[in-house]
């Protein structure tokens, strides 16, 4: 027989409890950090789906392995022009940006 843990929460519930509701300062700070983190993860997933190492990607787009690592791990801010070079030249993709109001 399976027991149900009634203390389990959804990710949205957990975030609301830990960082407040959307629109609060603490939540806005969390959401901004998450978006920056997400960019590194997206780049890493794209690189891995191409079967490339960080070193191979860096060489292809004219940077170095350490830079790619720092971007993927959200340690380094990245300029849009460099991001475009990594995505388009290094990964052979297309960068799409959007602004949501």
N, C-alpha and C positions, 0 to 999 in steps of 0.2 A: 504494500500500500504506500502511495506517495503522500508525503506531508507537504502542505503548502505553507510557506513562510509568509505570514501576513505583514511582516515588516519590510518586505521588498518594495522598492520604489522604482518608478521609471527614471530614466536619465533626466528628463525635463523636471520632474518633481525634485530630484536631488539637487540640480543646479539652482532651482528656485529657492530651495531651503538654504543652500550654502552661499549663494551670491545675490539673492534677492530677485524680485520680479523684473522683467524687462523694463528698461527705462530708468532704473535706479543707477546711481554712479558706480556702485560696486559691481553691478551686473554688466554695465557698459564696459568697464575695464576688463572684466573677464571675457566678454564677447570679442573685444578687440584683440586680446592676447590669443584667443582661440583661432581667429582668422589668420593671424601671423603664423601660428603653429601649423594650421591646415595647409598653407602654401608649401611649407617644407615637406610635409607628408605627401602632398600631391606630386611634387617633383620627384621624390624618392620612388613613389609607386610607378610613375611614368618611366623613370630610368630602369627600374627593375623589370617592368613589362617589356622593355626593349632588350633585356638581357645584358645591360651595360653595367660596368663598374663605375664608381665615382671617377676614377682615373681616366677611363675611356671617354666619359662624358666631358670631363674637363679638357682633355686634349682636343676633342672635336670642336668645342666652342671657344677655345683659346683662353682658358683660365687654368686653375690648378685644383688638385684633388681636395686640398684643405678648404678652399673656398666653397666648393660644392658641398662638402661635409658640413661646414658652418651654416650654410643656407638650409640644408635639409634638417638640421637640428635646431633651427630657429635661434642661432647664435649671432648671425650676421644679417643686417638689413640688406636688401637687394634693390638696385635701381631697376626701373621698368625696362630700360634699354638692355641691361644685362640679362634680366629675366627673359626678354624676348629672344636674345641670342641663344640662351640655354635651351629654350623650348623649340625655337624654329630651326636653328642650326644644329644644336647638339642632339635634340630628340626627334627632329623632323616633324614637329607638330605645328600647331597654330595657337598663338596666345589670344584668348578672348578676355576682355575686361568689361566690367559693367559697374554702373553706379545705381544703387537702389535708394530711393528717397522715401 
